């Protein structure tokens, strides 16, 4: 089996699993699926989002754009609010969030998982 075919099969299996998980999670109070980076290094979430008619947000990119205009102090105060706005502006029921590293920046004073509770 060629590398391309293997990747395509792997991608299709991932889409199937994620659709299954999203159906299960829809019935839960907290609806967040976390996929460890090592499991995702070969997965293109933007393509999966397009294939499943879901939303996709590159959190580092989108949040950085909004934070550029703010002072360091304002960033710590506004980051959670900005992230919620970025997510709420996407009107898809399922949204893939990728590149979350910025949420772990200590200067932003965030609880990275806590920002997704609400």
Secondary structure, 3 states (H helix, E strand, C coil): CCHHHHHHHHHHHHHHHHHHHHHHHCCCCCCCCCCCHHHHCCCCHHHHHHHCCCEEEEHHHHHHHHHCCCCHHHHHHHHHHHHHHHHHCCCCCCEEEECCHHHHCHHHCCCCCHHHCC
